[in-house]
Amino acid sequence: MSENWIHIPIMAVQIADMLLTNPNGVYVDGTLGLGGHTKFFLSRLGAQARILGFDKDEEALRMAVERVNDPRLSAFHASYTQAPQELEKLGLPGADGALFDLGLSSYQLDNPARGFSIVHEGPLDMRFDRQNPLSAEVIVNTWTMDELVRILTEYGEERRAVQIAQAIMQARRQGRIGTTQQLAKIVEGVYGGKRGKTHPATQTFQALRIACNQELETVENVLASLEKIVKPGGRAAVLTFHSLEDRLVKNRFKELSKTGGWILVNKHALAPQYEEIRQNRRARSAKLRVIERSRI
């Protein structure tokens, strides 16, 4: 099954160059996905190196372990916010490097059954962890008008948030909204059809995904606990794909650098090279920020 999904780890070379400072060190892959970054990192690391990989998506985690197929990887079905606890359980003083790739894997995006895709019909799900009771369908069908407007505005930066929320409220009076295509068509109706390359429901889908997975809260949580993950002299790299996440990371890294306990490795976000974007369109919105914990 795992061979069916093509996964290209974004900015793998740049991240490895900046993050893998100790060839036999301990590293955290905060979002293991299908194991692309970890597999590449292990090809550059020594025999004593270890990677702790975390993912809330049980199916993706299983495929990652199959694909990486390396005893140096320890995989955890958990949020990357659990990294401090797992490091402590293993008696490790911290990681030499930690990567937090905040994007969706190709498996999640391309599998209609997961409900992330706007273009393919599937259940309105969008949960990373199937054990999470809050799906996009629950939000769309049970949340109030005000709550819908709030997440569309805050998480989707959607300028037609009120009109879309009204259209959802009207549609659900006729019957439950249960599929991705139903929702996509509701948003299309607000916009008067598709225009340009970007689907009009893109920001709505983003808002729902962020809300049901509590993505921003999770990012804030891990940024607040970096000292419990990265040991002195170690580095943390964060790969973001939309402005909300990047703003959180940028501001937190600035705050940390002002304390004197951390040093910005790159003052400005790095972007993928043109050739990578040409080969992998999903890389086009990626931004990489790296920070190092002072040895003192």
C-alpha positions in Angstrom: 0.0 0.0 0.0 2.8 2.5 0.9 4.2 2.3 -2.6 1.1 4.0 -4.0 1.9 7.3 -2.4 4.6 9.6 -3.7 6.2 11.7 -1.0 8.8 14.3 -1.7 10.3 15.8 1.5 10.4 19.6 1.0 13.7 21.4 1.4 15.4 18.2 2.7 18.9 19.2 1.7 18.7 22.7 3.2 17.2 21.4 6.4 19.8 18.6 6.7 22.6 21.1 6.1 21.4 23.3 8.9 20.0 20.8 11.4 22.3 17.8 11.4 25.2 19.2 13.3 26.1 16.0 15.2 26.4 12.9 12.9 25.7 10.6 15.9 23.2 12.8 17.6 19.6 12.5 18.7 17.0 14.2 16.5 13.2 14.8 16.6 11.0 14.6 13.5 7.9 16.3 14.8 5.7 15.4 11.9 7.0 12.1 10.6 4.4 12.1 7.7 5.5 9.4 5.3 9.1 9.5 6.6 10.7 11.5 3.8 12.7 13.8 5.9 13.7 11.1 8.4 14.8 8.7 5.6 17.0 11.5 4.1 18.4 12.5 7.4 19.4 8.9 8.3 21.3 8.6 5.0 23.5 11.4 6.3 23.8 10.3 9.9 26.1 7.8 11.7 25.3 4.4 13.1 24.8 5.7 16.7 22.3 8.4 15.6 18.6 8.2 16.7 15.5 9.9 15.4 12.3 10.1 17.4 9.4 10.5 15.0 6.0 11.7 16.0 2.7 11.7 14.1 -1.0 11.9 15.1 -1.9 10.1 11.9 -1.8 6.4 12.7 -1.9 5.3 9.0 0.8 7.6 7.9 3.0 6.5 10.9 2.7 2.9 9.9 3.7 3.6 6.3 6.6 5.8 7.5 8.0 3.0 9.6 7.7 0.6 6.6 9.4 3.1 4.2 12.2 4.2 6.5 12.8 0.6 7.7 15.7 1.6 10.0 16.3 0.6 13.7 17.6 4.2 14.4 14.0 5.4 14.1 11.7 5.3 17.1 8.1 6.1 16.0 5.4 7.5 18.3 1.6 7.8 17.6 1.4 11.1 19.3 1.6 14.9 18.8 5.0 16.4 18.6 4.1 18.3 21.8 4.8 14.9 23.6 8.5 15.1 22.6 9.7 16.4 26.0 8.0 13.5 27.8 9.4 10.9 25.4 12.9 12.3 25.6 12.7 12.2 29.4 11.4 8.6 29.4 14.3 7.5 27.3 16.7 9.3 29.6 17.9 11.7 26.9 19.0 15.2 27.9 17.4 16.7 24.7 17.8 16.6 21.0 20.7 17.9 18.9 18.0 19.0 16.3 14.3 19.0 15.9 12.3 19.5 12.7 8.6 20.6 12.7 7.2 20.3 9.2 3.7 21.9 9.5 2.5 20.9 6.1 0.2 18.0 5.1 1.7 14.9 3.6 0.8 13.9 0.0 -0.9 10.9 1.5 -3.3 13.0 3.4 -3.9 15.5 0.5 -4.3 12.9 -2.2 -6.4 10.3 -0.3 -10.1 11.4 -0.9 -11.2 9.3 2.2 -9.4 11.7 4.5 -11.5 14.7 3.4 -8.7 17.2 2.9 -9.1 17.5 -0.9 -11.3 20.1 -2.5 -11.2 18.5 -5.9 -12.0 14.9 -5.0 -15.3 13.7 -3.4 -14.8 12.3 0.1 -16.2 12.5 3.6 -15.9 15.9 5.3 -13.3 14.7 7.8 -9.9 16.5 7.9 -8.7 14.9 11.2 -5.1 14.0 11.5 -5.9 11.7 14.3 -9.0 9.5 13.6 -9.5 9.2 17.3 -10.2 12.9 17.5 -14.0 13.3 17.9 -14.0 16.8 16.2 -14.2 16.4 12.5 -14.8 19.2 9.9 -18.3 17.7 9.4 -19.1 18.2 13.1 -18.0 21.8 12.8 -19.9 22.6 9.6 -23.1 21.0 10.9 -23.2 22.0 14.5 -21.2 25.1 15.2 -23.0 28.4 15.4 -23.0 31.2 12.8 -20.7 33.3 15.0 -18.3 30.4 15.5 -18.1 29.7 11.8 -17.5 33.4 11.0 -14.7 33.5 13.6 -12.7 30.5 12.3 -13.2 31.5 8.7 -11.9 34.9 9.5 -9.1 33.9 11.9 -7.9 30.7 10.4 -8.8 31.1 6.8 -8.3 34.9 6.5 -11.4 34.6 4.4 -12.8 38.0 3.3 -16.3 36.6 2.6 -16.5 34.8 6.0 -20.0 36.1 6.8 -21.5 35.2 3.4 -19.9 31.7 3.5 -21.2 31.1 7.1 -24.7 32.2 6.0 -24.6 29.8 3.0 -23.5 26.9 5.2 -26.3 27.7 7.8 -28.8 27.8 4.9 -27.6 24.6 3.3 -27.6 22.6 6.5 -31.3 23.5 7.1 -32.0 21.4 4.0 -29.9 18.4 5.3 -26.6 17.4 6.7 -23.4 18.6 4.8 -21.4 15.4 4.7 -18.9 15.6 1.8 -16.1 17.7 0.6 -17.8 18.4 -2.7 -21.0 19.6 -1.0 -19.0 22.1 0.9 -16.9 23.2 -2.0 -20.0 23.8 -4.1 -21.6 25.9 -1.3 -18.5 28.2 -1.2 -18.3 28.3 -5.0 -21.9 29.6 -4.9 -20.9 32.5 -2.7 -18.1 33.4 -5.1 -20.2 32.8 -8.2 -18.2 29.9 -9.5 -14.5 29.1 -9.9 -12.1 31.8 -11.0 -8.4 31.5 -11.6 -6.1 28.6 -10.4 -7.0 28.8 -6.7 -10.3 27.1 -5.8 -12.6 29.6 -3.9 -13.0 27.1 -1.1 -9.3 26.8 -0.3 -9.3 29.2 2.6 -12.5 27.7 4.0 -10.9 24.2 3.9 -7.8 25.6 5.6 -9.9 27.2 8.4 -11.8 23.9 9.1 -8.6 21.8 9.1 -6.9 24.2 11.5 -9.9 24.3 13.8 -10.6 20.5 14.0 -6.9 19.7 14.6 -6.2 22.7 16.8 -3.2 23.3 14.7 -2.2 26.8 15.9 -2.6 25.9 19.6 -0.3 22.9 19.0 2.3 25.0 17.3 2.2 27.6 20.1 2.5 24.8 22.6 5.6 23.3 21.0 7.3 26.7 20.5 6.8 27.4 24.2 8.5 24.1 25.1 11.5 24.2 22.8 13.9 24.3 25.8 12.6 21.0 26.9 13.2 19.5 23.5 16.4 21.0 22.2 19.6 20.8 24.3 22.2 23.6 24.5 24.0 23.8 21.1 21.1 22.1 19.4 18.8 23.6 16.7 15.1 23.7 15.9 13.8 24.0 12.3 10.2 24.9 11.4 8.7 24.5 8.0 5.5 26.5 7.5 3.1 26.7 4.6 0.8 29.6 5.4 1.1 33.1 6.9 -0.6 32.3 10.2 1.9 29.6 11.2 4.8 31.5 9.9 3.9 34.6 11.9 3.7 32.5 15.1 7.1 31.0 14.4 8.7 34.3 13.4 7.5 36.2 16.4 8.4 33.4 18.9 11.9 33.0 17.4 12.4 36.8 17.7 11.3 36.7 21.4 13.7 33.8 22.1 16.6 35.5 20.4 16.1 38.6 22.6 16.5 36.5 25.7 20.1 35.7 24.8 19.4 32.0 25.2 18.8 31.4 21.5 20.4 32.6 18.2 18.6 33.0 14.9 20.4 30.9 12.3 18.6 32.6 9.5 17.2 36.1 10.1 14.8 35.8 7.2 12.7 32.8 6.2 14.3 30.6 3.5 12.3 29.4 0.5 12.7 26.4 -1.7 14.9 26.8 -4.8 13.2 27.3 -8.2 14.1 23.8 -9.4 12.4 22.2 -6.3 9.3 24.2 -6.9 9.3 23.3 -10.5 9.5 19.6 -9.6 7.1 19.7 -6.6 4.4 22.4 -6.8 3.5 21.9 -3.2 6.8 23.3 -2.1 5.9 26.8 -3.5 4.5 28.2 -0.3 7.1 26.7 2.1 9.1 28.9 4.5 12.0 27.6 6.7 13.1 29.2 9.9 15.9 27.8 12.1 17.1 28.8 15.6 19.9 27.5 17.7 20.0 27.2 21.5 23.0 28.8 23.0 25.6 26.6 24.7 25.9 28.8 27.7 
